[in-house]
Every structure is written in C-alpha cells, then in structure tokens.
Amino acid sequence: MSRDARWQALLELLVERGRLDVDETAAELEVSAATIRRDFDQLAEQQMLLRTRGGAVAHGVSYELPLRYKTARRASEKQRIAQAVADLLAAGEAVGLTGGTTTTEVARALAVRGDLASGSPALTVVTNALNIAGELAVRPQF
C-alpha cells in the first residue's frame, strides 16, 4: 500500500471512529506499528490530526477530510453526476451551487459546454464557494 493510499485510509478511519490506536490500525492496514507511528506524526505535522499517546484523534468535533483527499474520492461518480446536472440546465437559466467537490465538478462541466460559450451571460450561477466562483468568473458566459 502506498503512503498516499495509507494516509487516505487513516484519515477515513479517523473520520469514522474519531480515535485510532497505533497497534489496532497497524493490524487493520497490515503494516508495522512503526509505520503507523510515522504516519501519525507526519499527519500531525500537517495538522490533519492530533497525536495522542498510542494513537491519534480527529481535530475537533466537526472534522472533515481535507479537500485534496475528498476531491479524489469517487471522482468518476462525481463527474457523471456533474455531467447529468449540467445537461439539465438550459441557456438563460439560473442555478445555485453550494460548496463541495461534486458541485465543483458541476461548475467544470458547465464551463466546457459549447452551447453556453456565447459572449453574453448564457447562464447565471450563484455560489458561496470561492473555488467555484474562481472557476467561472473568468468565463464571460457565466
């Protein structure tokens, strides 16, 4: 198992359980306890978890996976959903997109639609997500 895959698995387990033990996690992921300790230390340095004696805990009550890990999870499904949503919208309509990795894919799918590429605003997008606004603000059709 690669380090990136192991880190993703660790973060997902941490989200599920809230707390991880070094020995139990090592057995579950079939790696050494020393590897898990190093992983916990490195993830703690990046402030993705809090290191405890013999394990790790999530950063506070409403811990979520960092965006770079969430974006890669189920990417093909997100792209299929995004394409289906983008196909439902017609020129002249307005759509609201909240923040999220799937809605970001919707914005990307809208951005590449050729029938919306006219110069005047072909679609109005309302969003509270800076990344989505950033993706669409440079395109005059939105």
Secondary structure, 3 states (H helix, E strand, C coil): CCHHHHHHHHHHHHHHHCEEEHHHHHHHHCCCHHHHHHHHHHHHHCCCCEEECCEEECCCCCCCCCHHHHHHCCHHHHHHHHHHHHHHCCCCCEEEECCCHHHHHHHHHHHCCHHHCCCCCCCEEEECCHHHHHHHHCCCCC
